């Protein structure tokens, strides 16, 4: 297509990594390219951006990524709009790889997978990436999705690696005001119900640094919260997996409670505890209580290990796969709690504006 491109980078309080992202964008092989960073007026990102000759846009007090991106959309005029984050390492041909698909009239948006850079990540960041890219347990993420064909139609693009026709974004009015954590989900849903098609290019990878586990917990909890609230506005976004994950925290608490009750009522009597022969059935509720929890833990670990081993993360190795159930549990617990919070807020009529997981 060879059209004009603008890459929009929302940034808050992360000027060091932002500088690396800008360097990667300035080195792109595609020439018809503008780069803009959008963030708070007094953020250090302004100094870094302007020192590198990149336009910095005041986000006008935006409290969310969606609102900041809408401000940037109003201030730019390119035919194509790319979005990424301020904590990525950008391959030099990233823009060029995605631009080529807009020669097709049926492409309104296109993106690609994103992975943690294995050589620049801590052990736990690599474990988080392996978990995010699990073939089974993804906890609301879409990071490691790799199509089976060169270009494959999808329902959603990852916000860190996405490109759209400006005309399509204008057709749906940009991002939903106040959305955070699900702004890309909502945008892509409205694009699709308006008749636009989204695609993924398996070769257009971007390297995305993972946050530490404490920040990931907050991020994933926010995903569960916002996606639950979003499904109230757009019923089509509700999926049975939200209900399944919402049941995870109560099931964990019940399993631990059953174990403690069983242990206090003779369930760990020796040597009967280990006697699980068919002839001993029924084993009684106390023994069932102390056996249920370890059985669930073993099954959960096996499924988590399998999903991690079958996933697409380049950080896969024996150690990261072995540790993945720890992160998987953390993600499921926090996503489930986010879903439960969202449902409570819907029931109590207090949906409200979502708070970003970065301080604005």
Rosetta blueprint (number, residue, H / E / L):
1 X L
2 X L
3 X L
4 X L
5 X E
6 X E
7 X E
8 X E
9 X E
10 X E
11 X L
12 X L
13 X L
14 X L
15 X H
16 X H
17 X H
18 X H
19 X H
20 X H
21 X H
22 X H
23 X H
24 X H
25 X H
26 X H
27 X L
28 X L
29 X L
30 X L
31 X L
32 X L
33 X E
34 X E
35 X E
36 X E
37 X E
38 X E
39 X E
40 X L
41 X L
42 X L
43 X L
44 X H
45 X H
46 X H
47 X H
48 X H
49 X H
50 X H
51 X H
52 X L
53 X L
54 X L
55 X E
56 X E
57 X E
58 X E
59 X L
60 X L
61 X L
62 X L
63 X L
64 X L
65 X H
66 X H
67 X H
68 X H
69 X H
70 X H
71 X H
72 X H
73 X H
74 X H
75 X L
76 X L
77 X L
78 X L
79 X L
80 X E
81 X E
82 X E
83 X E
84 X E
85 X L
86 X L
87 X L
88 X E
89 X E
90 X L
91 X L
92 X L
93 X L
94 X H
95 X H
96 X H
97 X H
98 X H
99 X H
100 X H
101 X H
102 X H
103 X H
104 X L
105 X L
106 X L
107 X L
108 X L
109 X E
110 X E
111 X E
112 X L
113 X L
114 X E
115 X E
116 X L
117 X L
118 X H
119 X H
120 X H
121 X L
122 X L
123 X H
124 X H
125 X H
126 X H
127 X H
128 X H
129 X H
130 X H
131 X H
132 X H
133 X L
134 X L
135 X L
136 X L
137 X L
138 X L
139 X L
140 X L
141 X L
142 X L
143 X L
144 X L
145 X L
146 X L
147 X L
148 X L
149 X L
150 X L
151 X E
152 X E
153 X E
154 X E
155 X L
156 X L
157 X L
158 X L
159 X L
160 X L
161 X L
162 X E
163 X E
164 X E
165 X E
166 X H
167 X H
168 X H
169 X H
170 X H
171 X H
172 X H
173 X L
174 X L
175 X L
176 X L
177 X L
178 X L
179 X L
180 X L
181 X L
182 X L
183 X H
184 X H
185 X H
186 X H
187 X H
188 X H
189 X H
190 X H
191 X H
192 X H
193 X H
194 X L
195 X L
196 X L
197 X L
198 X E
199 X E
200 X E
201 X E
202 X L
203 X L
204 X L
205 X L
206 X E
207 X E
208 X E
209 X L
210 X L
211 X L
212 X L
213 X H
214 X H
215 X H
216 X H
217 X H
218 X H
219 X H
220 X H
221 X H
222 X H
223 X H
224 X H
225 X H
226 X H
227 X H
228 X H
229 X H
230 X H
231 X H
232 X H
233 X H
234 X L
235 X H
236 X H
237 X H
238 X L
239 X L
240 X H
241 X H
242 X H
243 X H
244 X H
245 X H
246 X H
247 X H
248 X H
249 X H
250 X H
251 X H
252 X H
253 X H
254 X H
255 X H
256 X H
257 X H
258 X H
259 X H
260 X H
261 X H
262 X H
263 X H
264 X L
265 X L
266 X L
267 X L
268 X L
269 X L
270 X L
271 X L
272 X H
273 X H
274 X H
275 X L
276 X L
277 X L
278 X H
279 X H
280 X H
281 X L
282 X L
283 X L
284 X L
285 X H
286 X H
287 X H
288 X H
289 X H
290 X H
291 X H
292 X H
293 X H
294 X H
295 X H
296 X H
297 X H
298 X H
299 X H
300 X H
301 X H
302 X H
303 X H
304 X H
305 X H
306 X H
307 X H
308 X H
309 X H
310 X H
311 X L
312 X L
313 X L
314 X L
315 X L
316 X L
317 X L
318 X H
319 X H
320 X H
321 X H
322 X H
323 X H
324 X H
325 X H
326 X H
327 X H
328 X H
329 X H
330 X H
331 X H
332 X H
333 X H
334 X H
335 X H
336 X H
337 X H
338 X H
339 X H
340 X H
341 X H
342 X H
343 X H
344 X H
345 X H
346 X H
347 X H
348 X H
349 X L
350 X L
351 X L
352 X L
353 X L
354 X L
355 X L
356 X L
357 X L
358 X L
359 X L
360 X L
